[in-house]
């Protein structure tokens, strides 16, 4: 460990000179200043999450806040959306490795969201490399040569707009401490990117633009507003230069969408339906509620009532305020060796994107470049204008119960085993430094693994559930499935092969624990170097 600058900030040494260039004394001074100013508020908000969850565990149900009724009823709008992002019909997301960044920016998508969060494993060197990669991309000279000798470079004609997703408020960056405390991963990611790139991007009318994840309340949005305004002042930028899209991916947040928009009204440009994390949050919020158990994840599509209500309410709220309502992720991966299976998968993608554009969404997400032409064609046909802010969805009204009534379905033994196998495979890869993993022709990230893990815990701890064949869904079935996992999954050659047994032990321990682990990334992070 080595001290940096004159401030009592301690950082783990960078492995290369390029990485060291990210951690300049001035950049570290900014991090130290941000930590001292905002860490107490962050910790208070995280404590408020725990208190709120305890009330949910005791039987309270989430609802619209009576104390913010005036904001919901008020006649106000967000600031004007910059020209560069008025058309966001197809966005692609992925981790911050060099090849991914180049391919995404060359993909033809309107936006690439470079992700330090759910699709990245926060290995120290990878976080620094990601910052350097983005710095090179903003400068326009990023290139990469694979071990096989294939060369990748940014196309001069690329018009794909860069957005960055920092880690959520709950995550630390353990390799940087200030006054003996770990710094927030959120502050580390956003501040370093802004420090090195904000002035260049602002001069081009390109933000910087950010996606903000995992918010659970408008007070957490207000903290982001204070942070970004503070960084703007330190970098000599006008207040509101940085723009944000907020992912509505927690159940508590859906009841505070107006308030979140209002807290960030000078810089917010939209909300996004973060569907997979939203399902995980539903499971976590109602983990102690036996009457709100969901069926296996393959049966929880966006057409089930509580998810349909969530997505359409988001459209109405956003368009009333002049903000975009972005659709969710298509996680499918094209299946080149099986045309029949590929057509089944692409039919699901087409149906999902047609639903989104027909409902009034202003754009959508894909996880693979091969899906861009499908999504683009559907949105071009259904949305001839740059966006659908004119689609007000005045026909949509919701109640609290419409947003929280569980969908019906079954739990099959195959679905139960799939949850176990997917979670183990993903955690093994994550521990090995990969946060985005193809499994069964789906691009799995932390959110989908969290659904699998949380479902297992809830199914077993609420007790008394059965598989669709009438046999008990109990710990005996779970333990037998864990013990036999290598009969179903051969880890040889899979991402994280060497971590497979550790991941199996972790899932077993988490599932048997009396309390649901808040996020799997928290205990896993402590195992990263």
DALIN-V159896 format. One record per residue. N is the residue number from 1. PSI is psi as a letter, one per 30 degrees, with the letter a starting at -180 (* if undefined). D_CENTER is the distance of its C-alpha to the mean C-alpha in whole Angstrom. Layout:
N/PSI/D_CENTER + N/PSI/D_CENTER
This chain:
1/k/31 + 2/k/32 + 3/k/33 + 4/k/31 + 5/a/33 + 6/f/35 + 7/l/32 + 8/i/32 + 9/k/29 + 10/k/28 + 11/k/26 + 12/k/26 + 13/k/28 + 14/k/27 + 15/f/28 + 16/l/29 + 17/e/30 + 18/e/27 + 19/e/25 + 20/e/28 + 21/f/28 + 22/e/24 + 23/h/25 + 24/l/28 + 25/e/30 + 26/e/29 + 27/e/26 + 28/e/26 + 29/e/28 + 30/e/25 + 31/e/23 + 32/e/26 + 33/e/27 + 34/e/23 + 35/e/23 + 36/e/26 + 37/e/26 + 38/f/22 + 39/e/22 + 40/e/24 + 41/e/22 + 42/e/19 + 43/e/21 + 44/e/22 + 45/e/19 + 46/e/18 + 47/e/21 + 48/e/21 + 49/e/18 + 50/e/20 + 51/e/23 + 52/e/22 + 53/e/20 + 54/e/24 + 55/e/25 + 56/e/23 + 57/f/25 + 58/f/28 + 59/f/28 + 60/k/26 + 61/k/24 + 62/l/22 + 63/l/23 + 64/k/24 + 65/k/25 + 66/e/29 + 67/f/29 + 68/g/26 + 69/e/28 + 70/e/30 + 71/e/27 + 72/e/26 + 73/f/29 + 74/l/30 + 75/i/30 + 76/l/28 + 77/l/26 + 78/l/23 + 79/l/24 + 80/k/25 + 81/k/22 + 82/k/23 + 83/e/25 + 84/f/23 + 85/h/20 + 86/f/22 + 87/j/21 + 88/h/18 + 89/f/19 + 90/k/17 + 91/k/14 + 92/k/13 + 93/l/10 + 94/l/10 + 95/l/11 + 96/g/14 + 97/l/17 + 98/e/20 + 99/e/20 + 100/e/17 + 101/e/17 + 102/e/21 + 103/e/20 + 104/e/17 + 105/f/19 + 106/g/22 + 107/f/21 + 108/f/22 + 109/l/18 + 110/e/19 + 111/k/15 + 112/k/14 + 113/j/10 + 114/k/11 + 115/j/8 + 116/f/9 + 117/c/6 + 118/f/5 + 119/g/8 + 120/k/10 + 121/k/13 + 122/h/14 + 123/k/17 + 124/e/19 + 125/e/21 + 126/e/18 + 127/e/16 + 128/e/20 + 129/e/20 + 130/e/17 + 131/e/18 + 132/e/21 + 133/e/20 + 134/e/18 + 135/e/22 + 136/e/24 + 137/e/22 + 138/e/22 + 139/f/26 + 140/g/26 + 141/h/28 + 142/k/25 + 143/l/26 + 144/k/26 + 145/k/29 + 146/l/28 + 147/f/30 + 148/f/32 + 149/g/33 + 150/k/30 + 151/k/30 + 152/k/27 + 153/l/27 + 154/k/25 + 155/k/27 + 156/f/29 + 157/g/29 + 158/k/25 + 159/g/24 + 160/k/20 + 161/k/18 + 162/k/16 + 163/l/13 + 164/k/11 + 165/j/8 + 166/l/9 + 167/l/8 + 168/l/8 + 169/f/12 + 170/f/13 + 171/k/13 + 172/l/16 + 173/j/17 + 174/f/20 + 175/g/22 + 176/k/23 + 177/k/25 + 178/k/27 + 179/h/30 + 180/g/29 + 181/k/25 + 182/k/22 + 183/l/20 + 184/k/17 + 185/e/14 + 186/e/13 + 187/e/16 + 188/e/17 + 189/e/14 + 190/e/15 + 191/e/18 + 192/e/19 + 193/e/18 + 194/e/20 + 195/e/23 + 196/f/23 + 197/f/22 + 198/e/22 + 199/e/26 + 200/e/26 + 201/e/23 + 202/e/25 + 203/f/28 + 204/g/27 + 205/g/25 + 206/h/22 + 207/b/20 + 208/l/18 + 209/k/15 + 210/l/12 + 211/k/9 + 212/j/8 + 213/l/5 + 214/g/7 + 215/k/10 + 216/f/13 + 217/l/16 + 218/f/18 + 219/e/19 + 220/e/16 + 221/e/15 + 222/e/19 + 223/e/18 + 224/e/16 + 225/e/19 + 226/e/21 + 227/e/20 + 228/e/19 + 229/e/23 + 230/e/24 + 231/e/23 + 232/e/24 + 233/e/28 + 234/e/28 + 235/g/27 + 236/h/30 + 237/k/27 + 238/k/28 + 239/k/26 + 240/f/23 + 241/e/23 + 242/k/19 + 243/l/17 + 244/k/14 + 245/k/12 + 246/k/10 + 247/k/7 + 248/i/9 + 249/g/8 + 250/k/10 + 251/e/14 + 252/e/16 + 253/f/14 + 254/f/15 + 255/f/19 + 256/g/18 + 257/e/17 + 258/e/20 + 259/e/20 + 260/e/17 + 261/e/18 + 262/e/22 + 263/f/20 + 264/g/19 + 265/f/21 + 266/f/23 + 267/f/20 + 268/k/17 + 269/f/17 + 270/l/15 + 271/l/12 + 272/k/10 + 273/j/10 + 274/i/7 + 275/e/9 + 276/e/9 + 277/e/7 + 278/e/10 + 279/e/12 + 280/e/11 + 281/e/12 + 282/e/15 + 283/e/16 + 284/e/16 + 285/e/17 + 286/g/20 + 287/f/21 + 288/g/24 + 289/j/25 + 290/f/27 + 291/g/28 + 292/g/24 + 293/k/23 + 294/l/21 + 295/a/23 + 296/l/21 + 297/f/18 + 298/f/20 + 299/g/21 + 300/i/18 + 301/l/18 + 302/f/17 + 303/f/21 + 304/k/21 + 305/e/23 + 306/e/20 + 307/e/17 + 308/e/20 + 309/e/20 + 310/e/17 + 311/e/16 + 312/e/20 + 313/e/20 + 314/e/17 + 315/e/19 + 316/e/22 + 317/e/21 + 318/e/19 + 319/f/22 + 320/e/25 + 321/g/23 + 322/g/23 + 323/l/19 + 324/k/17 + 325/j/16 + 326/k/13 + 327/a/13 + 328/a/11 + 329/k/10 + 330/j/13 + 331/f/13 + 332/l/17 + 333/k/18 + 334/k/22 + 335/j/25 + 336/f/27 + 337/g/30 + 338/i/30 + 339/e/31 + 340/e/31 + 341/e/28 + 342/e/26 + 343/e/27 + 344/e/26 + 345/e/23 + 346/f/23 + 347/e/25 + 348/e/22 + 349/e/20 + 350/e/22 + 351/e/23 + 352/e/19 + 353/e/19 + 354/e/23 + 355/e/22 + 356/e/19 + 357/e/21 + 358/e/24 + 359/f/22 + 360/g/22 + 361/l/18 + 362/f/19 + 363/l/16 + 364/l/14 + 365/k/12 + 366/l/13 + 367/f/12 + 368/k/16 + 369/f/18 + 370/f/21 + 371/f/19 + 372/e/19 + 373/e/23 + 374/e/23 + 375/e/20 + 376/e/22 + 377/e/25 + 378/e/24 + 379/e/23 + 380/e/26 + 381/e/28 + 382/f/26 + 383/i/26 + 384/f/28 + 385/l/28 + 386/f/25 + 387/a/23 + 388/h/24 + 389/f/24 + 390/f/27 + 391/j/26 + 392/f/26 + 393/h/26 + 394/f/29 + 395/f/29 + 396/k/26 + 397/k/27 + 398/l/25 + 399/l/26 + 400/e/24 + 401/e/26 + 402/e/24 + 403/f/21 + 404/f/21 + 405/k/24 + 406/l/23 + 407/l/23 + 408/l/26 + 409/a/26 + 410/l/27 + 411/j/26 + 412/l/28 + 413/e/29 + 414/e/27 + 415/e/24 + 416/e/24 + 417/e/25 + 418/e/22 + 419/e/20 + 420/e/22 + 421/e/22 + 422/e/18 + 423/e/17 + 424/e/20 + 425/e/19 + 426/e/16 + 427/e/16 + 428/e/19 + 429/e/18 + 430/e/15 + 431/f/18 + 432/g/20 + 433/g/17 + 434/k/15 + 435/f/11 + 436/j/12 + 437/k/15 + 438/k/17 + 439/k/18 + 440/h/21 + 441/g/20 + 442/k/16 + 443/j/13 + 444/k/12 + 445/a/9 + 446/e/8 + 447/e/7 + 448/e/10 + 449/e/12 + 450/e/12 + 451/e/13 + 452/e/16 + 453/e/17 + 454/e/17 + 455/e/19 + 456/e/21 + 457/e/22 + 458/e/22 + 459/e/24 + 460/e/27 + 461/f/27 + 462/f/28 + 463/l/30 + 464/g/33 + 465/l/31 + 466/l/32 + 467/l/31 + 468/f/32 + 469/g/35 + 470/f/36 + 471/l/36 + 472/k/34 + 473/j/30 + 474/a/31 + 475/f/31 + 476/e/34 + 477/e/32 + 478/e/28 + 479/e/31 + 480/e/32 + 481/e/29 + 482/e/28 + 483/f/32 + 484/g/32 + 485/e/28 + 486/f/30 + 487/f/32 + 488/e/29 + 489/j/27 + 490/j/29 + 491/f/27 + 492/k/29 + 493/f/27 + 494/l/24 + 495/k/21 + 496/g/22 + 497/e/25 + 498/f/26 + 499/g/24 + 500/e/24 + 501/e/27 + 502/e/25 + 503/e/22 + 504/e/24 + 505/e/26 + 506/e/22 + 507/e/21 + 508/e/25 + 509/e/25 + 510/e/22 + 511/e/23 + 512/f/27 + 513/k/25 + 514/e/27 + 515/k/23 + 516/k/20 + 517/k/18 + 518/e/15 + 519/k/13 + 520/f/14 + 521/f/13 + 522/e/15 + 523/e/18 + 524/e/17 + 525/e/17 + 526/f/20 + 527/f/21 + 528/k/20 + 529/*/23
